[in-house]
Amino acid sequence: LFFKKRIKYYIDNYFISLVKVDGEIAGHLFFQAKENVTLGVGEFETVHISKEYRGLGLGTKLIEKSIIFAKNYFKKYKIKLRCLYLFTRSNNKIAQKIYKKAGFKSMNKIGKIFLDKEPAELVMARFFR
């Protein structure tokens, strides 16, 4: 029963935002309300703009629209969005600049999660009042 509830939670609370250019998918963002909707916490799991579309402001646009989406998502449950967080590579300065522009702050460097040859991951978060 626990696993069925857990799977249903993920199905109901996991979304993908897309950005398109001339009908082509140029980027995506995966959003998930974490653990319990009543906590008001969400994660931007994956944020990606295809190489050929970088430098056009699409990452900023995708993040901004996804923040609005997240606020509205929690609002339908009469919950205020408290926090959005994400992980990014510690050497991805361009992404960090976009996230900081959107109000995210660096919280902690947590090491090499996936592969030893990759740079450490950085946790960034934005808190809402």
Phi, psi and omega in degrees: 000318180302314183293324177297317178295320180295316178297316178299319179302314181295320179297319183281341190233025181233125185225156177240127173257138180241150169238132183240150173231121181051042177081353180262139176290119181258341181188169180209160176220129176261128179243139175220130169287127189272134168057304183208122184305325184294347178283339179070031182241133178228158178237134167271098187289313181225129174233123184211133171242129179300145186309318184290349180249004181288151179087006181256004181084009183290326178297315178298314180299316180297316179296312182300313180294325180288329174296315177299316178302313182299317178300313180293325178301310181290327180301324181295341175262008183060036179241139176271135175298123179263318187204139168242139176223165179204164174247142174216156178293141183295339179263003181271075185294328180295312179297317180300322178296318178296315181295319178296320177300329180272006175098004178280147178238147176292131183251315186193143171265128189245010175094188184269101185282313191266304182225142180299330183281351180269158178291163178298154176270147178243131175268129176236145182218153172232126179257144182243144179254000000 
